[in-house]
Amino acid sequence: MSESFGHKVEIDAKNKKSGGITISYNTSDELESIISKLSN
């Protein structure tokens, strides 16, 4: 996923049924880029 987004992606798997994903960004432009990629 990090390669697809071009940003650091962390996956926190608490167990097989739940967890979380964190995508790091440094600027508002990077955030907009991530949002755009997620929307498509």
ABEGO torsion letter per residue (X at the ends): XAAAAGBBBBBBBABAABEBBBBBBABAAAAAAAAAAAAX
